[in-house]
């Protein structure tokens, strides 16, 4: 294991405008919890060293809604003030907040509530035990999230632009990716529409 890979910070990207849903997806309800809560709780229950939450659109509304939730004090909030420019701005905001103290980061999406602590830990262990700088879950030929990046790629990540997140960095470093095959791809499911939200409910019963 590379000694310079730990500790790993978790960065939850949740700054988007939820255009297709028509309301802040972070606060959509699933089984009595906010959509975002499922992701935060999974991250906090994992082996991640710290959890950072990147907010942008409706930032204060999200914070007010979550003010009294017990885990709120354990999460460090980062603001992506230029979130309208795409997901890259959330990646940059989160990474800028953690890069000095963490030699690796995991990016999680705030609209994928089926990710579990076990999913996160499996990826972390695979990453820590490899000589690769990127770790990505796979199901068949489909890549998913969360994804992990080592500090060697921080400068490159800080230069990304647009709304594709870190996809281009992964594509540019194919030989340096540790792929982890997952049997259950339900953790890849995200929420963009009301139909997506309904489709998740059976998985959470």
N, C-alpha and C positions, 0 to 999 in steps of 0.2 A: 504494500500500500504506500502511496506517496504521502509523506508526512505533511506536505504543504496543502493538503486538500481539506483539512478540518480546521475550524468548525465551518459548517455550511449554514448559511442563512436562507430562510424561505421568504420569497417576495410574492405576495398575492396581488395580481393585476386586476383591479376592479374600478377603473377610472372611466370606463366607457359610457356612452350616452344612451344605450339601450333603445336605439331608434326603432328597431323592428318590434320590440315589445311594447313600446309606447309609454313606459313608466320605468322607474329605476329597477332594473332586474336584481340589484343587490338586496332590495327589500321585499322581493316577491316571497310569498310564504310557501314552505314545503314542510308538512308534518309538524306545524307549530314552530318552525324555525325559519329565520330569514335564509334565503338562498345562499348568501355570502357566509352565513354562520356555519354551514356544513363544511365549507372549505377551511375556514379559520380553525374550527375545532379539530379537524383532521390534522392540520399542520401543527397545532399546539400539542397534540397527543403523540407526535412523531419524534424522531431523533434530531430534528432540526434544532440548531443552537438558538435561533431567534426568529421571530416572525414579524415581517413588515407588511403593512397593508397600504397599497397605493390607491388613493382616491382622487377623483377629479370632478366629474359631473355630479351635481347634487351632493357634494362632499359633506356639507354641514347637515343636510337632512339625514344622510346615512349615519353620521356620528351621533346626532341627537337620538335617532331610533335605537342605537346600540349603547347608549351611555350607561345604562344600568345593568348590562349583561356582565356576568361574573368574569368572563375572560378578557373583557375590554382592556383592563390595565396591563395585560401581558402582551399586548400587540402594539407595535410602534407604527404610527400613522405617518405616511409620506404623501405630500400633495403633488400631483402632476398638474400644474396650472395650465399647461399647454396641451391638455389631453385631446383637444379637438384635432390636433395634427396626427393622431393615430396612436396605435398601441406602442410604437417605438418610444414615444415620450414617457409612457408609464415605465417601460423597461429602463430607460435612462434615469428617471427619477428614483426608482427603487435601487438600482445598482449604485448610483451616486451616494446614496445614504449608507450603504453597507460595505463598500469596497475597501475601506481602510481597515476594517476589523475582521473581515471574513474572506478567506482565500478561495471560496467557492460559493455559488448561489444556486438555489432551485427556484425557478419561476413556475408559479401555479396560477391557474385561471380562476377568477372569482365566480364564474358561472358554470363550474363543473363540480356539482355537489356530491357526486358519487365517489370521488377520490377518497381513499381511506388512509389512516396512519400506516397500515401495512403496505399499501402501494408505495407510499412515500419512502418508508424505511427500506423496502426492497431495492428501490432505485438508488438510495443513498449508499447502501452496502455495496452494490454493484459498482458504483462510481468510485467510492473510496478504495475498493480493492483492485481497481484497474489502473492502467497507465494512460488512459484516455482523458481528454479534457472536456468531453461532452458526454452526457448520458441521456438517452431517449427511450421511452417505452414504445413497444411495437406490438401490433396484433396483425398477423399475416403480413401484408405489405403496407399497412397503414401506420404512420407515425402518430403519436399522441403526446399528451402532457400529463404530468409536469416534466420539465426538462432541467438538466443541471449543467452548469458551465464552470470551469476552473478559471482562476485568476489570469491565466495567460491570454484569455480572450476578452478581458474586461475592456481594453482600449477599443477593440473591434466592435463590441456590443454598444459602447457609448457613441459610436459613429453611425448607428443604424438610423434609418428614416422611414417614414410612412406607416402603414397599418398592418404590416406582416410580422411584427415582433422580431424574434431572433431566427426566423426560418432561413434567411439568407446566410447567416453565420453557420448554421448546421450544414446547409448545402455546400458551403465552401470548404468544409473540413470533414468530408466524408470518411477518410481513413482514421480520423481521430474521434470517431463516435462509438461509444459503447451502447449497443442496442440491447434492450432487455425485453424479451418476449413475454407478453402477458396473456393468460388464458381467458380472462374476462375483460372485454373492452368497454364495459359499462362506465368505467371511470373516465372515458374519453367524451361521454355525452355532455353537451353543453346546452345552454338555454338562450335562444334568440327570440322565440315566439311563445304565445300562450299554449300552442300545441306541444312545443318542446317541454314546457313546464308540466303539462298533464302527462306526457309520456314518461316522465321521471317518477311519478308517484308510486307506481307498482314496485319499483326497486327499493323504496324506502319503507315499505310496510313491515 
